[in-house]
């Protein structure tokens, strides 16, 4: 499967804009809300070859989300490092600690 990298960039940029707009709407409706923007992790069971293609996309998406969180002054929670495929009991504790 081939995906044109230029289209991926456009999609990721649109996601960043959409997330920022959603956060702005939340702020408008509830200016005092504590907002957490949670990153993605790779929970798929794809072949190694497809995993190698998917991981950079997930990383790029997380970078976009983290940038949007900085731009909109919300808390980004990068959970990918705490999880290996599915959250375990110990990784859930780590994730909870990321919420400060």
PEBEL-V699042 format. One record per residue. SS is DSSP state (2 for helix, 1 for strand, 0 for the rest). Layout:
ss:SS
ss:SS
//
This chain:
ss:0
ss:0
ss:0
ss:0
ss:2
ss:2
ss:2
ss:2
ss:2
ss:2
ss:2
ss:2
ss:2
ss:2
ss:2
ss:2
ss:2
ss:2
ss:2
ss:2
ss:2
ss:2
ss:2
ss:2
ss:2
ss:2
ss:2
ss:2
ss:2
ss:0
ss:0
ss:0
ss:0
ss:0
ss:0
ss:1
ss:1
ss:1
ss:0
ss:0
ss:0
ss:0
ss:0
ss:0
ss:0
ss:0
ss:0
ss:2
ss:2
ss:2
ss:2
ss:2
ss:2
ss:2
ss:2
ss:2
ss:2
ss:2
ss:2
ss:2
ss:2
ss:2
ss:2
ss:2
ss:2
ss:2
ss:2
ss:2
ss:2
ss:2
ss:2
ss:2
ss:0
ss:0
ss:1
ss:1
ss:1
ss:0
ss:0
ss:2
ss:2
ss:2
ss:0
ss:0
ss:0
ss:0
ss:0
ss:0
ss:2
ss:2
ss:2
ss:2
ss:2
ss:2
ss:2
ss:2
ss:2
ss:2
ss:0
ss:0
//
